[in-house]
């Protein structure tokens, strides 16, 4: 089910994005935005979504201290970045080769002489180099135990990051074939990084080992370090970080959702959702009974009166009362034929708002049994299928609604319009929104979404014209000014954007959205982080349950280098999330911030240089 305020948004990156049923956000986008100090649009807050399966990366160059690599070397996850890494053959690093490669090498008992303590540093270095070169030879022949012995001798003679990393590669290959113990890989890579903290190859190998042990946080930290060291230029490592972040977020969300109790979201979210249906207007369609029709109908049974009380509460914006009354209506078990299907429909609506999708679907199915031709119920059921990523089933429901009532404007606004937004068919979405407007031009959100879709196609002048017309037609709608302001902000027309946001605040002072957008504006326009933070806190003040406000505040704090405060704000956003996808999104943002704190703590100079250069 989609709320009008979350159906489409303008982001600071120059594009308008659907906020409906997105996956966990792209790690690359999160980190790049935060390091660069760019904030996200407030029309919705599920906006940092990866566009799909990452493209196959070009062969990357490594960062940190430069080292010559073996010709057979492969990179972490190359060509298969969407899967967990496997350690079939992890290459050892070689600076030089002093042995022929054509024949198998006989194994020497020991490179280290008995009087090793009497050797000079130069002699120890030369023997260590010989042991390491022999180790590379055995490694190439997949004689990993012999190679381990020789790398160990090289370490004994002269500890070096390369020797530890190469021995880790041997352990990784042995683990891949014989056991699931990656501890030795981690230990050797850690020793290598003590000697050379910027050693990309050791970070790669340790990250793979952590991933194979399901140590997602540790793996994400190492991949984040690599990305920062290489200044986001290694697509393969970026894809690996993104994969780990999504796995970590989804794993934590799946566990955390078990202990969450369903609850109603913020008043802003509920109002936006309820207003996105014409059910709450005085102009009901043939298939959707409006508030006026329900309130004027004679109440025969006990449940009928409860339902009328629920609809009156919706009209009065008393959401808790409406929820309680809708529940009492169904639980009474006494409903007349007019009210009963509407009672199940409304209880389903509140179940969805509370994050209980399964209960909502069950009630909608019961409502349709009682009234198979109620388009409003069909639309909501289709939206639930979208929520569960069952898009084909949703499309069937939408066609069913059109067949029942092709003149219901909600069908084209919610149904086909929503699917086209999800599939990025902006041309089709424009046609659907125009169709909805032609059937009922008094519905403000259809005009808003039309302007957004036009903007997404790059037709900025037409989009601006659409919003200007909507502002004249809907003079009392703060939403028009807020969304128009987002487009003006995105096109860097800052003065006009500020005027629109101020107008929106004047018209709807209890909505957090224009305050959040003002925060974004001040950061982008004037680089004024303190004023931006103050605007975010105003948003929280008017709506303490607005998870988006906490998420935006967290991002601002992260940009200011206030890592601990940022993590606390992200935790609050996660606490307010209702559904598992929302929770995964919030956790992903939080874990990405925690990884940045790890980098800032362990590589402060690198992070400072990166932030200063962006």
Secondary structure, 3 states (H helix, E strand, C coil): CCCHHHHEEECCCCCEEECCCCCCECHHHHHHHHHHCCCCCCCCCCCCECCCCCCCCCCCCCCCCCCCCCCCCCCCCCCCCCCCCCCCCCCCCCCCCCCCCCCCCCCCCCCCCCCHHHCCHHHHHHHHHHHHHHHHHHHHCCCHHHHHHHHHHHHHHCCCHHHHHHHHHHHHHHHHHHCCCCHHHHHHHHHHHHHCCCCHHHHHHHHHHHHHCCCHHHHHHHHHHHHHHCCCCCHHHHHHHHHHHHHHHHHHHHHHHHHCCCCCCCHHHHHHHHHCCHHHCCCCCCCCCCHHHHHHCCCCCHHHHHHHHHHHHHHCCCHHHHHHHHHHHHHCCCCCHHHHHHHHHHHHHHHHHCCCHHHHHHHHHHHHHHCCCCHHHHHHHHHHHHHCCCHHHHHHHHHHHHHHCCCCHHHHHHHHHHHHHHCCCHHHHHHHHHHHHHHCCCCHHHHHHHHHHHHHCCCHHHHHHHHHHHHHHCCCCHHHHHHHHHHHHHCCCHHHHHHHHHHHHHHCCCCCHHHHHHHHHHHHHHCCHHHHHHHHHHHHHHCCCCHHHHHHHHHHHHHCCCHHHHHHHHHHHHHHCCCHHHHHHHHHHHHHHHHHHHHHHHCHHHHHHHHHCC
